[in-house]
Amino acid sequence: MDCENITNSRTLPKLNGVVQPLLTDLYQITMAYAYWKSSKCKDYAVFDLFFRKNPFSGEFTVFAGLEECLKFLENFRYSDSDIEYLKRILPSCVEPAFYEFLKELTAKDLKVYAIPEGTVVFPRVPLLRVEGPLPVTQLLETSFLTLVNYASLVATNAARYRIAAGPDIQLLEYGLRRAQGPDGGLSASKYAYIGGFDGTSNVLAGKMYDIPVKGTHAHAFVMSYSSLDDCKLNILLDRNRGVDVDFLELCKKYRSELSSLLHILKDEASDGELASFIAYAASFPDNFLALIDTYDVKKSGLLNFCAVALALNHLGYRALGVRIDSGDLAYLSKVASETFNRVATKYALPWFKNLTIVASNDINEETIISLNEQGHKISSFGIGTHLVTCQKQPALGCVYKLVEVNSRPCIKLSLDVEKVTIPACKSAYRLFGKDGHALIDLLQMNDEPPPEINQRVLVRHPFQESKRAYVQPVDVQNLYELCFRDGKICTNLPVLSDIRGRVQASLGSLRSDIKRNLNPTPYKVSVSGQLYNFMHDLWLKNAPIGELL
């Protein structure tokens, strides 16, 4: 692909100022010096970025963070202040010419092949293949890992919430206040949206990434009103007649009517809560969504909300719904739904039955599954802490491993077979079965011909000799795309909403048993016969021979 002819489909947001060459571990720079000192700057290296195990006890992962990696490469260079800082912290034996080398260093000699962002991926399949001069490919390790690990973890977590909630429930990310700092908060909002969430409360993320921003008021707003006398927004325009109306009196009238209909004592409902709802509704008459659990959902919140919602309707506006932030969410959502149905029937307002019921309060994936089993009536979940902190598993564990230098394949050995790397520059393909679902991911030597549709292919487990099978794919997908060359991004980078769509399409290509929450079926990742034989020959060649005494 000719990078000169690539025009991105959008104007890319600026690179996060924190993401720069010094966002790395010190040993990357000391290794670069040793490479430079050893005259290895022209050695051509190939690194794979991959992970060894899917997160959250699941069997799939969503790849995210690619765009940030590519923007980082386009801007990769050491500033004068970076060089001065390195001169202060590195040992005095470092030769001055090395700093001149760093000052001139860019990513212009690199090639990056990657799986498209938003694709469902699996252990041991490289997400990125980075090729180029050994020192600069080494210097990218920590930066790439920090850009991919958390992004993919949050996107995967969000995708699991989407699967648990189903396609018709609105999911909102409310995690900024609980995130690991401002950068964690922004990343969480971005990648939760990619993973399947519909909006965020994070205003800056909305501006930066064009994510829908959602939110209502907090308990503090309700608690700041103690009586109806505190409500100063008494007047609201009647859209039907074009005149101002005493909105407070209209709300009080409807509350009196509803008290008998809903069998709720008017005197038990909080006047301060009603005043707060009136003030908020008068401020946002077309966007009124009230938090109804400050005092008591059944005895106060629902009655006060419905009174204000009916008053708004009387004047030509429509309320949006309610949020419940505590208590038995399944039970209270059913009470709210039943209440809305009764009001809808009494006042002949069919739309009232469909008012939004938002539930929040420390919700996690298991909570949603439990609520589903209880037949909840929630139409939207606001999820914060468990989503953005990934409390179920706080790290993904991507690694960045050297697999080839100067066309010489490399292998890392370990007594832990799981940590043995698959050597050489590789291609990756996704093979699809007769039912249309993804059947297996296949790694091959880069010079092997790709598998062909309707042609039988031998696939092997990378480490277990007896596990092998023939596959006759009905479709074959090449997983890699050239993304970066000659110092430039060589692919059109999609907008977040398109990446979000890719996540759902990619998940749709998996069988349901692979995606289920409990005891999911592992997805198979195999190697070709040629790669299997090559890898095990190299393994034996590099493994030391022990001696029994």
Summary of the structure (lengths in Angstrom):
residues: 549
radius of gyration: 29.0
end to end distance: 58.8
largest distance: 101.0
contacts: 1827
relative contact order: 0.14
helix: 41%
strand: 18%
